[in-house]
Amino acid sequence: MMRSNSLKSGDVLRIVRRWADSFKTESAAARSVGIARQTLNEMTNGKKPFSERVLSAAGIKRIQPPAEYYLMDEI
């Protein structure tokens, strides 16, 4: 089920980049969330997934779907 206000990956990237651009440098943005500049760069270039810290700083909350459980006999 998709929520009516859910974001697509392009929207998330745009919001995170706008957040990072609000700092004087990429290093300052990375320092504000306690990560290396290289790590933030890899995230904004799609080489690594966004961390919860970066998403939270950009004002985004990731909601994981509920876990599903199955009996081994039925798989």
Steps between C-alpha positions, in 0.01 A plus 500: 500500500642836400424795724367810334795710614776248430805624311666348198878453504550803272304716743712378792820575310380850411404577862830369640700697242304814585575440870873450425503814283372703794849468654801700388685180402428131460746439784295720732183308413674169567646624829155610616382137496831344606610334176791547261462727200583207271215298649250780443631539145454127433143521634404798285656335194304176550795281594378443857151504652408800714558449871229571753705796629511667159132435432402632841713813456330562165158458661419156361385198699539153352218259586580133455216268412394264775686171515326195357541158651442163331527140613793329333269225370309752289796664326 
